[in-house]
């Protein structure tokens, strides 16, 4: 199992019960926006206060930690709201910067740590220019990512394998979440609350902060896959599903990716994710379809084919079963582009 060294501390993000609750880390790098680092810390502190007032014992506290990678690649914990000897990062947030795009040297300094976290099941989330760190790790190759419009061209030029889409304020792709605006850390923080602790806490935290509830801001945030189960073979397949072309997905291909016999793969996949592979793929495809319905003018049939369905009728049935509405109704409610 992969581990990260922090001085004398090992961090294990795979299937580790975190006594401090859901741990969300923030990467502190030279030039990182202080408002985002400390604002996220305060946002999650407010969420803990709101959770206590709700009196729901099922809501684990959010543990917020700040991380730094030095020139040698070693990790340091700069802040820990609920100090414990073990760390189990569910999410690592890479904040924006008020400076120019990060240098090649700075990105290279963080590459190994980000890849190691991701391989252990940690969700990587970026705000604005923070996406450059994820792109430099190679984890966004062939995938869509959002960033601030002012940096979209630079991101596309430096990382041509990344499909840059600055038109999306927030793109939640399961294992990687990217957001566009310099101040999008508020929206991202609420989205993470919704995803890991439920819509009620996210909504009440937003109300306390007097900002727009995440459920209205992110209509297409439908599927939150489990990534912290500790089964590395299954996690490898999950990462592949998020980044692969839809047409390439099949049970034999998934089992091959996992390096397992098909029956063994089926059993372990369901045990780890709570879903059969077919159900999981349906969720991934519908999530992609939602983004296309919101941000493109493609026809429903074109979208069905684009996310891997040969039969648009079958796609419509699956879409309605998962979202509770037809693709056309979804587009009418949530389309960003006018028809």
C-alpha positions, 0 to 999 in steps of 0.5 A: 500500500502506498504511503506518504512520508511526513518526517516521522509520520506515515499518512495512509488514505486507504480505508483508514477510519479517521477518528477526527472525522472527514479530513480535508487538506489544503495545499500551501505553496509559495504564492497561494492565496491566503484568503482561500487557505484561511477562508476554507478553514473558517468555512469548515469550522462554521460547518462543524458549528452548524453540525453541532447545532443540528444535533445529528450524531451521524455528522462527523466533524470536518478535520482541516489540515494544511500541507506544505511540500518542501524543495526535497519533496518532503511533506510538512503539516502546518496546521491540524484542527483535530490533531491525530498521529494518522492522517486520512485525507479524503480531499486535498484542495489546491488553492488559487494564487494572485501571482502568475501561473506556477513555474515548471520547478514549483509544479515538479516539486509537487508532482510526486506527492499529488500522484501518491495522494491520488493513488491512495484515493484522495480526491484532488480539488483545485481552485482557479490556477491551482489546476496547473498542479494537477495538470502537471501531474498527468492526472488530467490527460484526456480529461476536462478541467475548469479554470479561470478564463484568464488562465485558460489559454496558458493551461491549454498551451502548457498541457495540450492533453487537458480539455480546458473548459473555462465555461464551467464554474465547477467540474466534479469528475469524481476523483478530481474536482476543478473550479474556475473563479478566483473566489470559487473556494466558497462554492467548492467548499460547500460542494465538498460538504454536500458530497461528503456530509450531505446536502442539509449541512451544505445548505445550512452552512451556506445559509449561515454564511449568507451565500448561494446554496450549493444545491442551486449552484451545482444542479449536475452534481449527482454521483459521488463515488467511494474512493477511500475503500482501500482496494487498490485494484478497484481504485485503479479501475475507478480512475480509468473509468473517469478518464477513459473514452466511454466506448472503451468500457466493458466488463472484460476491459475493467477486469483486465485493468484491475488485473483480476479474474472477472468473477473476483473483480465483480465481487471486489468492485461491488464490495468496494463501491457498493455498486455493480460495474454496470450501475457505476458506469451508468452513473459516470455516463449520466454525470457526463451527460448532465454537463453536456446538457448544461454547457453545450447545444448538442442534441440528446441523441448526440449526447447519448452517443458521446457518453457511450450509448448506442441506443438513445432510447436506452440512454433516456430511460437510464437518465430519467431513472437516475435523475428523476427527469428527462434529458430535455427537462434537465436541460430546460432547468439547468442549461447555461447556454441558451437554446 
